[in-house]
Amino acid sequence: MNADEESCKAVVQKFYDWYWNRFADQAEKPGFNLQRLPSAEDVLRLKPPVLDRALQQLLQNEEDEMRRTHEIGNLDFDPFLNTQDAQGEYTVNGVDVTKDRCAVRIERGHLTAELEKVGTSWIFTNFDYRFVSEDGKQIAPDDNLVHILTVKQ
């Protein structure tokens, strides 16, 4: 693995370790306070440098709309986990780098994180989703976060 692949992989794994993996073994236990789990709003508030500006704005618009209407909006699942009920740790399963773009596969969530290199840092630009059942059957058309957030309901 070359230096860009290693650095991109490390950024994604560090994000998932912060976002979900630190809770993965506790979240299923009785009495666990689900309010402790982070959300897209937490990422916007605590980790905005990991998202490109366009993705930040789309997520912020979604959060604002949900707050305004008191409805779910376009996202009825966690955009970083591709599920409503995450289980187990999310780990990087593959990395592809082409010039200043990086695609990182995360098998647990059937998703691929897309990143762009800005200076010496990698930032998330999109998340591609595969909607498959546990036995691998397609249950909905594949999609991506940017598309979902730009489609009007």
N, CA, C and O atoms as a GROMACS GRO file, in nm:
protein
  612
    1MET      N    1   0.086  -0.118   0.000
    1MET     CA    2   0.000   0.000   0.000
    1MET      C    3   0.090   0.123   0.000
    1MET      O    4   0.184   0.131   0.078
    2ASN      N    5   0.061   0.220  -0.088
    2ASN     CA    6   0.144   0.341  -0.093
    2ASN      C    7   0.102   0.441   0.016
    2ASN      O    8   0.005   0.417   0.089
    3ALA      N    9   0.175   0.551   0.025
    3ALA     CA   10   0.152   0.649   0.133
    3ALA      C   11   0.012   0.711   0.126
    3ALA      O   12  -0.052   0.729   0.229
    4ASP      N   13  -0.036   0.744   0.005
    4ASP     CA   14  -0.170   0.803  -0.007
    4ASP      C   15  -0.277   0.703   0.036
    4ASP      O   16  -0.373   0.739   0.104
    5GLU      N   17  -0.262   0.577  -0.004
    5GLU     CA   18  -0.358   0.475   0.037
    5GLU      C   19  -0.358   0.458   0.189
    5GLU      O   20  -0.464   0.450   0.251
    6GLU      N   21  -0.240   0.453   0.247
    6GLU     CA   22  -0.229   0.439   0.393
    6GLU      C   23  -0.291   0.558   0.466
    6GLU      O   24  -0.364   0.540   0.564
    7SER      N   25  -0.262   0.680   0.418
    7SER     CA   26  -0.314   0.798   0.488
    7SER      C   27  -0.466   0.810   0.473
    7SER      O   28  -0.535   0.848   0.567
    8CYS      N   29  -0.518   0.777   0.355
    8CYS     CA   30  -0.663   0.782   0.335
    8CYS      C   31  -0.732   0.677   0.422
    8CYS      O   32  -0.832   0.706   0.487
    9LYS      N   33  -0.678   0.557   0.422
    9LYS     CA   34  -0.732   0.449   0.505
    9LYS      C   35  -0.732   0.491   0.652
    9LYS      O   36  -0.831   0.468   0.722
   10ALA      N   37  -0.624   0.552   0.698
   10ALA     CA   38  -0.613   0.593   0.839
   10ALA      C   39  -0.717   0.698   0.874
   10ALA      O   40  -0.775   0.693   0.983
   11VAL      N   41  -0.742   0.794   0.785
   11VAL     CA   42  -0.842   0.898   0.810
   11VAL      C   43  -0.980   0.835   0.826
   11VAL      O   44  -1.053   0.869   0.919
   12VAL      N   45  -1.015   0.745   0.737
   12VAL     CA   46  -1.147   0.682   0.742
   12VAL      C   47  -1.160   0.596   0.867
   12VAL      O   48  -1.262   0.602   0.936
   13GLN      N   49  -1.058   0.515   0.897
   13GLN     CA   50  -1.067   0.428   1.014
   13GLN      C   51  -1.074   0.511   1.143
   13GLN      O   52  -1.148   0.476   1.235
   14LYS      N   53  -0.999   0.619   1.149
   14LYS     CA   54  -1.003   0.706   1.267
   14LYS      C   55  -1.144   0.766   1.284
   14LYS      O   56  -1.195   0.775   1.396
   15PHE      N   57  -1.205   0.807   1.173
   15PHE     CA   58  -1.340   0.862   1.180
   15PHE      C   59  -1.437   0.757   1.235
   15PHE      O   60  -1.514   0.786   1.327
   16TYR      N   61  -1.435   0.637   1.180
   16TYR     CA   62  -1.528   0.534   1.226
   16TYR      C   63  -1.499   0.489   1.369
   16TYR      O   64  -1.592   0.454   1.443
   17ASP      N   65  -1.374   0.489   1.409
   17ASP     CA   66  -1.341   0.457   1.548
   17ASP      C   67  -1.402   0.560   1.642
   17ASP      O   68  -1.454   0.526   1.749
   18TRP      N   69  -1.396   0.688   1.603
   18TRP     CA   70  -1.456   0.794   1.685
   18TRP      C   71  -1.609   0.790   1.678
   18TRP      O   72  -1.678   0.798   1.780
   19TYR      N   73  -1.661   0.776   1.557
   19TYR     CA   74  -1.805   0.790   1.535
   19TYR      C   75  -1.884   0.671   1.591
   19TYR      O   76  -1.985   0.692   1.658
   20TRP      N   77  -1.842   0.549   1.566
   20TRP     CA   78  -1.922   0.434   1.604
   20TRP      C   79  -1.846   0.328   1.684
   20TRP      O   80  -1.897   0.279   1.785
   21ASN      N   81  -1.725   0.292   1.643
   21ASN     CA   82  -1.659   0.176   1.699
   21ASN      C   83  -1.639   0.183   1.850
   21ASN      O   84  -1.638   0.080   1.916
   22ARG      N   85  -1.622   0.302   1.905
   22ARG     CA   86  -1.604   0.314   2.050
   22ARG      C   87  -1.730   0.274   2.127
   22ARG      O   88  -1.724   0.248   2.247
   23PHE      N   89  -1.845   0.269   2.058
   23PHE     CA   90  -1.972   0.230   2.120
   23PHE      C   91  -2.018   0.091   2.076
   23PHE      O   92  -2.112   0.037   2.135
   24ALA      N   93  -1.956   0.033   1.977
   24ALA     CA   94  -2.006  -0.089   1.914
   24ALA      C   95  -2.032  -0.202   2.011
   24ALA      O   96  -2.133  -0.271   2.000
   25ASP      N   97  -1.944  -0.223   2.107
   25ASP     CA   98  -1.964  -0.335   2.199
   25ASP      C   99  -2.062  -0.303   2.311
   25ASP      O  100  -2.105  -0.394   2.383
   26GLN      N  101  -2.098  -0.176   2.329
   26GLN     CA  102  -2.189  -0.137   2.436
   26GLN      C  103  -2.332  -0.112   2.387
   26GLN      O  104  -2.427  -0.128   2.464
   27ALA      N  105  -2.348  -0.074   2.262
   27ALA     CA  106  -2.477  -0.027   2.212
   27ALA      C  107  -2.589  -0.129   2.220
   27ALA      O  108  -2.706  -0.091   2.230
   28GLU      N  109  -2.557  -0.257   2.217
   28GLU     CA  110  -2.659  -0.363   2.222
   28GLU      C  111  -2.697  -0.401   2.365
   28GLU      O  112  -2.794  -0.474   2.386
   29LYS      N  113  -2.621  -0.354   2.462
   29LYS     CA  114  -2.644  -0.395   2.601
   29LYS      C  115  -2.766  -0.324   2.660
   29LYS      O  116  -2.789  -0.207   2.631
   30PRO      N  117  -2.844  -0.397   2.742
   30PRO     CA  118  -2.959  -0.334   2.808
   30PRO      C  119  -2.913  -0.215   2.892
   30PRO      O  120  -2.810  -0.221   2.960
   31GLY      N  121  -2.990  -0.109   2.889
   31GLY     CA  122  -2.958   0.008   2.969
   31GLY      C  123  -2.863   0.107   2.902
   31GLY      O  124  -2.838   0.214   2.957
   32PHE      N  125  -2.810   0.071   2.784
   32PHE     CA  126  -2.722   0.166   2.716
   32PHE      C  127  -2.803   0.286   2.670
   32PHE      O  128  -2.909   0.271   2.609
   33ASN      N  129  -2.754   0.404   2.700
   33ASN     CA  130  -2.823   0.527   2.662
   33ASN      C  131  -2.794   0.559   2.516
   33ASN      O  132  -2.685   0.605   2.482
   34LEU      N  133  -2.891   0.533   2.429
   34LEU     CA  134  -2.871   0.556   2.285
   34LEU      C  135  -2.846   0.703   2.252
   34LEU      O  136  -2.796   0.734   2.145
   35GLN      N  137  -2.881   0.792   2.344
   35GLN     CA  138  -2.856   0.935   2.322
   35GLN      C  139  -2.706   0.965   2.320
   35GLN      O  140  -2.665   1.071   2.273
   36ARG      N  141  -2.624   0.873   2.371
   36ARG     CA  142  -2.479   0.892   2.370
   36ARG      C  143  -2.419   0.873   2.232
   36ARG      O  144  -2.308   0.920   2.204
   37LEU      N  145  -2.492   0.805   2.145
   37LEU     CA  146  -2.440   0.778   2.011
   37LEU      C  147  -2.432   0.908   1.931
   37LEU      O  148  -2.522   0.991   1.939
   38PRO      N  149  -2.326   0.925   1.855
   38PRO     CA  150  -2.315   1.046   1.773
   38PRO      C  151  -2.413   1.044   1.657
   38PRO      O  152  -2.468   0.940   1.622
   39SER      N  153  -2.432   1.160   1.598
   39SER     CA  154  -2.524   1.176   1.485
   39SER      C  155  -2.456   1.264   1.380
   39SER      O  156  -2.347   1.316   1.402
   40ALA      N  157  -2.524   1.281   1.268
   40ALA     CA  158  -2.472   1.371   1.165
   40ALA      C  159  -2.455   1.512   1.222
   40ALA      O  160  -2.360   1.582   1.187
   41GLU      N  161  -2.546   1.551   1.309
   41GLU     CA  162  -2.537   1.683   1.373
   41GLU      C  163  -2.409   1.695   1.455
   41GLU      O  164  -2.346   1.801   1.456
   42ASP      N  165  -2.370   1.588   1.525
   42ASP     CA  166  -2.245   1.589   1.602
   42ASP      C  167  -2.125   1.603   1.510
   42ASP      O  168  -2.030   1.675   1.542
   43VAL      N  169  -2.128   1.535   1.396
   43VAL     CA  170  -2.018   1.547   1.301
   43VAL      C  171  -2.007   1.691   1.252
   43VAL      O  172  -1.897   1.745   1.243
   44LEU      N  173  -2.120   1.753   1.222
   44LEU     CA  174  -2.119   1.893   1.177
   44LEU      C  175  -2.065   1.986   1.286
   44LEU      O  176  -1.995   2.083   1.257
   45ARG      N  177  -2.098   1.955   1.410
   45ARG     CA  178  -2.058   2.041   1.522
   45ARG      C  179  -1.914   2.014   1.566
   45ARG      O  180  -1.840   2.107   1.598
   46LEU      N  181  -1.874   1.887   1.570
   46LEU     CA  182  -1.746   1.850   1.629
   46LEU      C  183  -1.635   1.818   1.528
   46LEU      O  184  -1.517   1.832   1.560
   47LYS      N  185  -1.672   1.775   1.409
   47LYS     CA  186  -1.573   1.729   1.313
   47LYS      C  187  -1.589   1.789   1.173
   47LYS      O  188  -1.562   1.720   1.075
   48PRO      N  189  -1.633   1.914   1.160
   48PRO     CA  190  -1.658   1.966   1.025
   48PRO      C  191  -1.536   1.961   0.932
   48PRO      O  192  -1.556   1.952   0.811
   49PRO      N  193  -1.412   1.969   0.980
   49PRO     CA  194  -1.300   1.963   0.886
   49PRO      C  195  -1.288   1.831   0.810
   49PRO      O  196  -1.216   1.825   0.711
   50VAL      N  197  -1.357   1.725   0.854
   50VAL     CA  198  -1.347   1.599   0.782
   50VAL      C  199  -1.442   1.593   0.662
   50VAL      O  200  -1.432   1.501   0.581
   51LEU      N  201  -1.534   1.689   0.651
   51LEU     CA  202  -1.629   1.693   0.541
   51LEU      C  203  -1.599   1.810   0.449
   51LEU      O  204  -1.561   1.918   0.495
   52ASP      N  205  -1.615   1.789   0.318
   52ASP     CA  206  -1.597   1.904   0.229
   52ASP      C  207  -1.714   2.000   0.247
   52ASP      O  208  -1.819   1.963   0.299
   53ARG      N  209  -1.694   2.123   0.205
   53ARG     CA  210  -1.795   2.228   0.230
   53ARG      C  211  -1.931   2.194   0.170
   53ARG      O  212  -2.034   2.220   0.232
   54ALA      N  213  -1.934   2.138   0.051
   54ALA     CA  214  -2.062   2.105  -0.013
   54ALA      C  215  -2.138   2.000   0.068
   54ALA      O  216  -2.259   2.012   0.088
   55LEU      N  217  -2.068   1.898   0.116
   55LEU     CA  218  -2.132   1.795   0.196
   55LEU      C  219  -2.176   1.850   0.331
   55LEU      O  220  -2.284   1.816   0.381
   56GLN      N  221  -2.094   1.935   0.391
   56GLN     CA  222  -2.134   2.002   0.516
   56GLN      C  223  -2.265   2.078   0.496
   56GLN      O  224  -2.357   2.068   0.578
   57GLN      N  225  -2.272   2.154   0.387
   57GLN     CA  226  -2.391   2.236   0.362
   57GLN      C  227  -2.514   2.150   0.338
   57GLN      O  228  -2.622   2.181   0.390
   58LEU      N  229  -2.501   2.043   0.262
   58LEU     CA  230  -2.615   1.954   0.238
   58LEU      C  231  -2.664   1.891   0.368
   58LEU      O  232  -2.784   1.884   0.392
   59LEU      N  233  -2.571   1.845   0.451
   59LEU     CA  234  -2.611   1.786   0.580
   59LEU      C  235  -2.673   1.891   0.672
   59LEU      O  236  -2.770   1.862   0.742
   60GLN      N  237  -2.617   2.012   0.671
   60GLN     CA  238  -2.673   2.119   0.755
   60GLN      C  239  -2.814   2.155   0.709
   60GLN      O  240  -2.903   2.176   0.791
   61ASN      N  241  -2.834   2.163   0.577
   61ASN     CA  242  -2.968   2.190   0.524
   61ASN      C  243  -3.066   2.082   0.568
   61ASN      O  244  -3.180   2.113   0.604
   62GLU      N  245  -3.024   1.957   0.564
   62GLU     CA  246  -3.109   1.846   0.606
   62GLU      C  247  -3.143   1.858   0.755
   62GLU      O  248  -3.259   1.841   0.793
   63GLU      N  249  -3.044   1.887   0.837
   63GLU     CA  250  -3.067   1.904   0.981
   63GLU      C  251  -3.163   2.021   1.007
   63GLU      O  252  -3.255   2.010   1.088
   64ASP      N  253  -3.141   2.132   0.938
   64ASP     CA  254  -3.229   2.249   0.955
   64ASP      C  255  -3.372   2.218   0.916
   64ASP      O  256  -3.466   2.257   0.985
   65GLU      N  257  -3.388   2.146   0.805
   65GLU     CA  258  -3.522   2.111   0.757
   65GLU      C  259  -3.591   2.015   0.855
   65GLU      O  260  -3.710   2.030   0.883
   66MET      N  261  -3.517   1.920   0.908
   66MET     CA  262  -3.575   1.826   1.004
   66MET      C  263  -3.619   1.900   1.131
   66MET      O  264  -3.725   1.871   1.187
   67ARG      N  265  -3.537   1.994   1.175
   67ARG     CA  266  -3.571   2.072   1.293
   67ARG      C  267  -3.695   2.159   1.268
   67ARG      O  268  -3.783   2.171   1.353
   68ARG      N  269  -3.701   2.218   1.148
   68ARG     CA  270  -3.811   2.308   1.113
   68ARG      C  271  -3.943   2.233   1.100
   68ARG      O  272  -4.046   2.280   1.148
   69THR      N  273  -3.941   2.117   1.035
   69THR     CA  274  -4.065   2.045   1.006
   69THR      C  275  -4.098   1.936   1.108
   69THR      O  276  -4.210   1.884   1.110
   70HIS      N  277  -4.002   1.902   1.192
   70HIS     CA  278  -4.018   1.791   1.288
   70HIS      C  279  -4.045   1.659   1.217
   70HIS      O  280  -4.116   1.573   1.270
   71GLU      N  281  -3.988   1.644   1.099
   71GLU     CA  282  -4.003   1.521   1.022
   71GLU      C  283  -3.865   1.465   0.991
   71GLU      O  284  -3.763   1.533   1.009
   72ILE      N  285  -3.862   1.341   0.944
   72ILE     CA  286  -3.736   1.272   0.918
   72ILE      C  287  -3.660   1.336   0.802
   72ILE      O  288  -3.537   1.343   0.808
   73GLY      N  289  -3.727   1.381   0.699
   73GLY     CA  290  -3.658   1.437   0.583
   73GLY      C  291  -3.612   1.328   0.488
   73GLY      O  292  -3.674   1.222   0.480
   74ASN      N  293  -3.504   1.354   0.417
   74ASN     CA  294  -3.454   1.259   0.318
   74ASN      C  295  -3.376   1.144   0.381
   74ASN      O  296  -3.360   1.039   0.320
   75LEU      N  297  -3.328   1.163   0.503
   75LEU     CA  298  -3.247   1.059   0.567
   75LEU      C  299  -3.327   0.986   0.675
   75LEU      O  300  -3.362   1.044   0.778
   76ASP      N  301  -3.354   0.860   0.650
   76ASP     CA  302  -3.419   0.780   0.754
   76ASP      C  303  -3.323   0.672   0.805
   76ASP      O  304  -3.365   0.570   0.859
   77PHE      N  305  -3.193   0.697   0.787
   77PHE     CA  306  -3.089   0.608   0.834
   77PHE      C  307  -2.966   0.693   0.864
   77PHE      O  308  -2.958   0.809   0.824
   78ASP      N  309  -2.871   0.634   0.934
   78ASP     CA  310  -2.747   0.706   0.965
   78ASP      C  311  -2.664   0.718   0.837
   78ASP      O  312  -2.630   0.616   0.778
   79PRO      N  313  -2.630   0.839   0.794
   79PRO     CA  314  -2.561   0.856   0.666
   79PRO      C  315  -2.418   0.804   0.665
   79PRO      O  316  -2.362   0.780   0.558
   80PHE      N  317  -2.358   0.787   0.782
   80PHE     CA  318  -2.220   0.739   0.787
   80PHE      C  319  -2.211   0.588   0.811
   80PHE      O  320  -2.106   0.528   0.792
   81LEU      N  321  -2.323   0.528   0.853
   81LEU     CA  322  -2.326   0.384   0.880
   81LEU      C  323  -2.412   0.306   0.782
   81LEU      O  324  -2.402   0.184   0.774
   82ASN      N  325  -2.497   0.376   0.707
   82ASN     CA  326  -2.588   0.315   0.611
   82ASN      C  327  -2.682   0.214   0.678
   82ASN      O  328  -2.706   0.106   0.626
   83THR      N  329  -2.733   0.253   0.794
   83THR     CA  330  -2.827   0.168   0.866
   83THR      C  331  -2.899   0.248   0.973
   83THR      O  332  -2.856   0.358   1.010
   84GLN      N  333  -3.008   0.194   1.022
   84GLN     CA  334  -3.076   0.252   1.138
   84GLN      C  335  -3.030   0.184   1.265
   84GLN      O  336  -3.037   0.242   1.374
   85ASP      N  337  -2.983   0.061   1.253
   85ASP     CA  338  -2.946  -0.020   1.368
   85ASP      C  339  -2.808  -0.081   1.348
   85ASP      O  340  -2.795  -0.198   1.314
   86ALA      N  341  -2.705  -0.002   1.370
   86ALA     CA  342  -2.568  -0.050   1.350
   86ALA      C  343  -2.533  -0.158   1.451
   86ALA      O  344  -2.580  -0.158   1.565
   87GLN      N  345  -2.450  -0.251   1.405
   87GLN     CA  346  -2.399  -0.357   1.491
   87GLN      C  347  -2.256  -0.387   1.450
   87GLN      O  348  -2.223  -0.380   1.331
   88GLY      N  349  -2.173  -0.419   1.546
   88GLY     CA  350  -2.035  -0.456   1.516
   88GLY      C  351  -1.950  -0.337   1.475
   88GLY      O  352  -2.000  -0.226   1.453
   89GLU      N  353  -1.822  -0.362   1.466
   89GLU     CA  354  -1.728  -0.255   1.430
   89GLU      C  355  -1.724  -0.234   1.279
   89GLU      O  356  -1.738  -0.327   1.200
   90TYR      N  357  -1.703  -0.110   1.243
   90TYR     CA  358  -1.687  -0.071   1.103
   90TYR      C  359  -1.538  -0.057   1.076
   90TYR      O  360  -1.469   0.024   1.138
   91THR      N  361  -1.489  -0.139   0.984
   91THR     CA  362  -1.347  -0.135   0.951
   91THR      C  363  -1.328  -0.125   0.800
   91THR      O  364  -1.410  -0.173   0.722
   92VAL      N  365  -1.219  -0.063   0.762
   92VAL     CA  366  -1.185  -0.045   0.621
   92VAL      C  367  -1.154  -0.181   0.561
   92VAL      O  368  -1.079  -0.261   0.617
   93ASN      N  369  -1.214  -0.206   0.444
   93ASN     CA  370  -1.198  -0.334   0.377
   93ASN      C  371  -1.122  -0.321   0.245
   93ASN      O  372  -1.085  -0.422   0.186
   94GLY      N  373  -1.099  -0.201   0.200
   94GLY     CA  374  -1.026  -0.180   0.076
   94GLY      C  375  -1.012  -0.033   0.046
   94GLY      O  376  -1.098   0.048   0.083
   95VAL      N  377  -0.903   0.003  -0.021
   95VAL     CA  378  -0.875   0.143  -0.054
   95VAL      C  379  -0.828   0.152  -0.198
   95VAL      O  380  -0.742   0.075  -0.241
   96ASP      N  381  -0.886   0.245  -0.273
   96ASP     CA  382  -0.842   0.274  -0.409
   96ASP      C  383  -0.815   0.423  -0.420
   96ASP      O  384  -0.903   0.504  -0.391
   97VAL      N  385  -0.694   0.459  -0.460
   97VAL     CA  386  -0.657   0.599  -0.477
   97VAL      C  387  -0.625   0.624  -0.624
   97VAL      O  388  -0.547   0.551  -0.685
   98THR      N  389  -0.687   0.730  -0.679
   98THR     CA  390  -0.657   0.776  -0.814
   98THR      C  391  -0.635   0.925  -0.806
   98THR      O  392  -0.728   1.002  -0.781
   99LYS      N  393  -0.511   0.966  -0.827
   99LYS     CA  394  -0.470   1.107  -0.816
   99LYS      C  395  -0.509   1.160  -0.678
   99LYS      O  396  -0.457   1.111  -0.578
  100ASP      N  397  -0.599   1.260  -0.671
  100ASP     CA  398  -0.636   1.320  -0.542
  100ASP      C  399  -0.770   1.268  -0.491
  100ASP      O  400  -0.831   1.330  -0.405
  101ARG      N  401  -0.815   1.153  -0.542
  101ARG     CA  402  -0.942   1.094  -0.501
  101ARG      C  403  -0.916   0.958  -0.437
  101ARG      O  404  -0.826   0.885  -0.476
  102CYS      N  405  -0.997   0.927  -0.337
  102CYS     CA  406  -0.982   0.802  -0.265
  102CYS      C  407  -1.121   0.741  -0.241
  102CYS      O  408  -1.214   0.812  -0.203
  103ALA      N  409  -1.134   0.612  -0.263
  103ALA     CA  410  -1.257   0.538  -0.234
  103ALA      C  411  -1.222   0.429  -0.133
  103ALA      O  412  -1.134   0.347  -0.157
  104VAL      N  413  -1.293   0.431  -0.020
  104VAL     CA  414  -1.265   0.337   0.088
  104VAL      C  415  -1.388   0.252   0.114
  104VAL      O  416  -1.494   0.305   0.149
  105ARG      N  417  -1.374   0.121   0.096
  105ARG     CA  418  -1.486   0.030   0.118
  105ARG      C  419  -1.494  -0.011   0.265
  105ARG      O  420  -1.394  -0.047   0.327
  106ILE      N  421  -1.614  -0.003   0.318
  106ILE     CA  422  -1.643  -0.046   0.454
  106ILE      C  423  -1.750  -0.153   0.442
  106ILE      O  424  -1.866  -0.123   0.417
  107GLU      N  425  -1.710  -0.277   0.459
  107GLU     CA  426  -1.799  -0.390   0.430
  107GLU      C  427  -1.919  -0.394   0.524
  107GLU      O  428  -2.031  -0.421   0.479
  108ARG      N  429  -1.899  -0.369   0.652
  108ARG     CA  430  -2.008  -0.383   0.750
  108ARG      C  431  -2.131  -0.304   0.708
  108ARG      O  432  -2.242  -0.356   0.717
  109GLY      N  433  -2.114  -0.184   0.662
  109GLY     CA  434  -2.228  -0.100   0.626
  109GLY      C  435  -2.263  -0.103   0.479
  109GLY      O  436  -2.350  -0.028   0.435
  110HIS      N  437  -2.198  -0.191   0.403
  110HIS     CA  438  -2.220  -0.196   0.258
  110HIS      C  439  -2.207  -0.055   0.201
  110HIS      O  440  -2.295  -0.008   0.129
  111LEU      N  441  -2.098   0.010   0.233
  111LEU     CA  442  -2.081   0.146   0.184
  111LEU      C  443  -1.937   0.173   0.144
  111LEU      O  444  -1.844   0.102   0.183
  112THR      N  445  -1.923   0.277   0.065
  112THR     CA  446  -1.792   0.324   0.022
  112THR      C  447  -1.785   0.473   0.052
  112THR      O  448  -1.871   0.550   0.009
  113ALA      N  449  -1.682   0.512   0.125
  113ALA     CA  450  -1.660   0.654   0.153
  113ALA      C  451  -1.572   0.710   0.042
  113ALA      O  452  -1.470   0.652   0.006
  114GLU      N  453  -1.613   0.824  -0.012
  114GLU     CA  454  -1.534   0.893  -0.114
  114GLU      C  455  -1.466   1.011  -0.048
  114GLU      O  456  -1.528   1.086   0.028
  115LEU      N  457  -1.337   1.028  -0.075
  115LEU     CA  458  -1.261   1.136  -0.017
  115LEU      C  459  -1.180   1.207  -0.124
  115LEU      O  460  -1.153   1.151  -0.231
  116GLU      N  461  -1.142   1.330  -0.094
  116GLU     CA  462  -1.057   1.409  -0.181
  116GLU      C  463  -0.940   1.460  -0.099
  116GLU      O  464  -0.957   1.499   0.017
  117LYS      N  465  -0.822   1.460  -0.159
  117LYS     CA  466  -0.704   1.510  -0.090
  117LYS      C  467  -0.697   1.662  -0.109
  117LYS      O  468  -0.696   1.712  -0.221
  118VAL      N  469  -0.692   1.732   0.003
  118VAL     CA  470  -0.680   1.877   0.004
  118VAL      C  471  -0.553   1.909   0.082
  118VAL      O  472  -0.549   1.892   0.204
  119GLY      N  473  -0.452   1.955   0.012
  119GLY     CA  474  -0.322   1.973   0.077
  119GLY      C  475  -0.268   1.837   0.115
  119GLY      O  476  -0.248   1.751   0.029
  120THR      N  477  -0.245   1.818   0.244
  120THR     CA  478  -0.197   1.688   0.292
  120THR      C  479  -0.307   1.609   0.363
  120THR      O  480  -0.281   1.501   0.416
  121SER      N  481  -0.429   1.662   0.363
  121SER     CA  482  -0.540   1.598   0.435
  121SER      C  483  -0.642   1.539   0.339
  121SER      O  484  -0.656   1.584   0.225
  122TRP      N  485  -0.712   1.437   0.386
  122TRP     CA  486  -0.823   1.378   0.313
  122TRP      C  487  -0.954   1.424   0.376
  122TRP      O  488  -0.966   1.425   0.499
  123ILE      N  489  -1.051   1.461   0.294
  123ILE     CA  490  -1.182   1.499   0.345
  123ILE      C  491  -1.290   1.419   0.270
  123ILE      O  492  -1.276   1.388   0.152
  124PHE      N  493  -1.397   1.387   0.343
  124PHE     CA  494  -1.508   1.312   0.285
  124PHE      C  495  -1.586   1.402   0.189
  124PHE      O  496  -1.616   1.517   0.220
  125THR      N  497  -1.619   1.347   0.072
  125THR     CA  498  -1.699   1.420  -0.025
  125THR      C  499  -1.834   1.353  -0.051
  125THR      O  500  -1.927   1.418  -0.098
  126ASN      N  501  -1.844   1.223  -0.021
  126ASN     CA  502  -1.968   1.151  -0.045
  126ASN      C  503  -1.959   1.013   0.018
  126ASN      O  504  -1.851   0.968   0.057
  127PHE      N  505  -2.073   0.947   0.028
  127PHE     CA  506  -2.081   0.809   0.075
  127PHE      C  507  -2.173   0.735  -0.020
  127PHE      O  508  -2.287   0.774  -0.041
  128ASP      N  509  -2.122   0.626  -0.079
  128ASP     CA  510  -2.200   0.544  -0.170
  128ASP      C  511  -2.257   0.426  -0.092
  128ASP      O  512  -2.187   0.364  -0.012
  129TYR      N  513  -2.384   0.396  -0.117
  129TYR     CA  514  -2.453   0.291  -0.042
  129TYR      C  515  -2.497   0.178  -0.132
  129TYR      O  516  -2.546   0.199  -0.242
  130ARG      N  517  -2.480   0.057  -0.082
  130ARG     CA  518  -2.540  -0.063  -0.141
  130ARG      C  519  -2.649  -0.105  -0.044
  130ARG      O  520  -2.624  -0.126   0.074
  131PHE      N  521  -2.769  -0.118  -0.094
  131PHE     CA  522  -2.881  -0.159  -0.010
  131PHE      C  523  -2.909  -0.306  -0.035
  131PHE      O  524  -2.985  -0.342  -0.125
  132VAL      N  525  -2.847  -0.390   0.048
  132VAL     CA  526  -2.862  -0.534   0.034
  132VAL      C  527  -2.901  -0.595   0.169
  132VAL      O  528  -2.871  -0.540   0.275
  133SER      N  529  -2.968  -0.708   0.161
  133SER     CA  530  -3.006  -0.780   0.283
  133SER      C  531  -2.885  -0.858   0.334
  133SER      O  532  -2.780  -0.862   0.269
  134GLU      N  533  -2.900  -0.920   0.450
  134GLU     CA  534  -2.790  -0.997   0.508
  134GLU      C  535  -2.745  -1.110   0.418
  134GLU      O  536  -2.628  -1.150   0.421
  135ASP      N  537  -2.835  -1.162   0.336
  135ASP     CA  538  -2.798  -1.271   0.246
  135ASP      C  539  -2.749  -1.219   0.110
  135ASP      O  540  -2.729  -1.297   0.017
  136GLY      N  541  -2.729  -1.086   0.100
  136GLY     CA  542  -2.671  -1.027  -0.020
  136GLY      C  543  -2.767  -0.990  -0.130
  136GLY      O  544  -2.724  -0.948  -0.238
  137LYS      N  545  -2.897  -1.005  -0.107
  137LYS     CA  546  -2.996  -0.970  -0.209
  137LYS      C  547  -3.023  -0.820  -0.209
  137LYS      O  548  -3.033  -0.758  -0.103
  138GLN      N  549  -3.034  -0.764  -0.328
  138GLN     CA  550  -3.064  -0.622  -0.345
  138GLN      C  551  -3.203  -0.592  -0.290
  138GLN      O  552  -3.301  -0.655  -0.331
  139ILE      N  553  -3.214  -0.495  -0.196
  139ILE     CA  554  -3.345  -0.462  -0.139
  139ILE      C  555  -3.392  -0.322  -0.180
  139ILE      O  556  -3.508  -0.287  -0.158
  140ALA      N  557  -3.303  -0.245  -0.237
  140ALA     CA  558  -3.337  -0.111  -0.289
  140ALA      C  559  -3.225  -0.072  -0.385
  140ALA      O  560  -3.115  -0.126  -0.377
  141PRO      N  561  -3.252   0.020  -0.476
  141PRO     CA  562  -3.146   0.064  -0.567
  141PRO      C  563  -3.030   0.128  -0.490
  141PRO      O  564  -3.052   0.200  -0.392
  142ASP      N  565  -2.909   0.102  -0.535
  142ASP     CA  566  -2.792   0.166  -0.475
  142ASP      C  567  -2.805   0.317  -0.492
  142ASP      O  568  -2.870   0.364  -0.586
  143ASP      N  569  -2.742   0.392  -0.402
  143ASP     CA  570  -2.753   0.538  -0.407
  143ASP      C  571  -2.632   0.598  -0.337
  143ASP      O  572  -2.540   0.526  -0.297
  144ASN      N  573  -2.632   0.729  -0.323
  144ASN     CA  574  -2.523   0.796  -0.251
  144ASN      C  575  -2.579   0.914  -0.173
  144ASN      O  576  -2.688   0.964  -0.203
  145LEU      N  577  -2.505   0.957  -0.073
  145LEU     CA  578  -2.553   1.060   0.018
  145LEU      C  579  -2.583   1.191  -0.052
  145LEU      O  580  -2.688   1.251  -0.028
  146VAL      N  581  -2.494   1.237  -0.137
  146VAL     CA  582  -2.518   1.365  -0.204
  146VAL      C  583  -2.646   1.360  -0.285
  146VAL      O  584  -2.725   1.455  -0.281
  147HIS      N  585  -2.669   1.252  -0.357
  147HIS     CA  586  -2.792   1.240  -0.435
  147HIS      C  587  -2.914   1.241  -0.344
  147HIS      O  588  -3.010   1.312  -0.371
  148ILE      N  589  -2.910   1.162  -0.237
  148ILE     CA  590  -3.023   1.156  -0.144
  148ILE      C  591  -3.056   1.293  -0.086
  148ILE      O  592  -3.172   1.329  -0.072
  149LEU      N  593  -2.952   1.368  -0.053
  149LEU     CA  594  -2.973   1.500   0.009
  149LEU      C  595  -3.015   1.607  -0.090
  149LEU      O  596  -3.064   1.712  -0.049
  150THR      N  597  -2.998   1.582  -0.219
  150THR     CA  598  -3.037   1.683  -0.318
  150THR      C  599  -3.171   1.652  -0.384
  150THR      O  600  -3.225   1.736  -0.456
  151VAL      N  601  -3.225   1.532  -0.359
  151VAL     CA  602  -3.355   1.494  -0.415
  151VAL      C  603  -3.462   1.552  -0.326
  151VAL      O  604  -3.458   1.536  -0.204
  152LYS      N  605  -3.557   1.619  -0.385
  152LYS     CA  606  -3.669   1.674  -0.309
  152LYS      C  607  -3.774   1.567  -0.289
  152LYS      O  608  -3.806   1.494  -0.382
  153GLN      N  609  -3.827   1.558  -0.168
  153GLN     CA  610  -3.932   1.458  -0.142
  153GLN      C  611  -4.064   1.505  -0.195
  153GLN      O  612  -4.164   1.435  -0.182
   0.00000   0.00000   0.00000
